[in-house]
Amino acid sequence: MKIIICGAGQVGWQIARHLSGERNDVTVIDNNGELIRRATEALDVQGVIGFASHPDVLDRAGARDADLIIAATHSDEVNMVTCQVAHSVFQVPRKIARLRSSAYLDAIYSDLYSTSHLPIDVVISPEREVAKAALQRLSAPSTFDVETFMKGKVQMLGIVLEEDCPALNTPLWQLNELFSSLRAIVVGIRREGRLFAPEAGDQLFAGDQMYIFSHIDDVPRTLEIFGKPPQKQEKLVIIGAGNVGLVVAQTLEGRAERVRVKLIERDRERAEFAADQLERTIVLSGDGLSAELLDEAAVASADAVLAVTADDKTNILAAVRAKQEGAKMAISLINDPTLVPLMAALDIDAYINPRATTVSTILRHIRHGRVRDIYSVGDAEAEVMEAQVLSTSPMSGRMIRDIEFPEGALIGAVQKGDKVVKPTPDTRIEEGDVVLIFAMTEDVPEVERLLQVSIDFF
């Protein structure tokens, strides 16, 4: 399949890495020659230097034969024009654009634009996707990461283990025997900055960051077993009234369960705009780092503080100050992945990575074949793959104990028909089963070989 990716930043680079690794013919366009050089040296892709919206640049990238174009530059206008040119000049059948501006998004989602006027098949809004991720974090406040798979039947939970966790210093195989009816499996452990897929004899220690797959019905019990009982969210403080903060507040206002929300915004004009858009949320104008303003927002009694300004450092400092003031939980929006290791040291409970969220969303929208979902874990340290098993797969017809998985890969759940089962060494994988696999990045190619990945787009 011929795919053109416009924009070689972190989002474009990650998408190119995924798609080129699946043996697609990928070309990356960017007007920054250094980014193109980095992409072509590190990935099996072709590179074109130039503006993605220019017809001659698209022509050089092979748009006449392209099956799919993904416009993910930093400019909404460039992304829209790129899709228009790809449609009108080159008749590219499938076009995806990343758009940030709420003005464009509101118009698109209200159907003011039709495909004949603006031919974009899928619009990806990073801010709206990040808002969804923030709401997921709030739904499981004792986790630092949470993602849903298998049409909502399985959740991946990221949990930091505390000293009082009852499961510490116990081998995983023994935990599995003690809680044999619990449909949950530990698939990843980050210890002292290193993420790995555990073996049956590995133990859990205080300070570990653990990733676990759990059946959705067993999530409350799973959290309790690992020392994280479910917490009810009744009071929330949001710092930053940008698109993310505003969407979160609006969504919470629309829910049946009542959540008292206070929204802090530094820019006076933006604060007034947010106040006009909201009904029950209290909007405060001022600096989210101000101790006086945090006191006025009653941060000390807040169940959670969500720092989602446009500045990473502000988000980190606001989250730290909120925890010092007494907030039960702090979640920070972090664009720079190199800052993630600071989270635990600074007592920040969870973070949201907009780029990883955007990449995962784009991949979901273009995959409608055997690979149903992909989620990037941490700073692209590992991946979660949800895929259907083919008859030609080396896995088909074999028990898990007999499948030669790479050291850094584990099956965390198996769906047989409508039923999701907890995998055991004796579980037989059959054609048509859907498997959920946690794999370290370096082991992803081998997992794809085992799956005999056959990806259909659109």
Sequence and secondary structure as in RCSB ss.txt:
>XXXX:A:sequence
MKIIICGAGQVGWQIARHLSGERNDVTVIDNNGELIRRATEALDVQGVIGFASHPDVLDRAGARDADLIIAATHS
DEVNMVTCQVAHSVFQVPRKIARLRSSAYLDAIYSDLYSTSHLPIDVVISPEREVAKAALQRLSAPSTFDVETFM
KGKVQMLGIVLEEDCPALNTPLWQLNELFSSLRAIVVGIRREGRLFAPEAGDQLFAGDQMYIFSHIDDVPRTLEI
FGKPPQKQEKLVIIGAGNVGLVVAQTLEGRAERVRVKLIERDRERAEFAADQLERTIVLSGDGLSAELLDEAAVA
SADAVLAVTADDKTNILAAVRAKQEGAKMAISLINDPTLVPLMAALDIDAYINPRATTVSTILRHIRHGRVRDIY
SVGDAEAEVMEAQVLSTSPMSGRMIRDIEFPEGALIGAVQKGDKVVKPTPDTRIEEGDVVLIFAMTEDVPEVERL
LQVSIDFF
>XXXX:A:secstr
 EEEEE  SHHHHHHHHHHHHTT EEEEEES HHHHHHHHHHSS EEEES TTSHHHHHHTTGGG SEEEE SS 
HHHHHHHHHHHHHTT  SEEEEE   HHHHHHHHTT S TTTS  SEEE HHHHHHHHHHHHHHSTT SEEEEEG
GGTEEEEEEE  TT TTTT BHHHHHHHTTT  EEEEEEEETTEEE   TT B  TT EEEEEEEGGGHHHHHHH
TT       EEEEE  SHHHHHHHHHHHTSSS  EEEEEESSHHHHHHHHHH SS EEEES TT HHHHHHTTGG
G SEEEE  S HHHHHHHHHHHHHHT S EEEE S GGGTTHHHHTT  EEE HHHHHHHHHHHHHB SSEEEEE
EETTTTEEEEEEE  TTSTTTTEEGGGS   TTEEEEEEEETTEEE   TT EE TT EEEEEEEGGGHHHHHHH
HT    B 
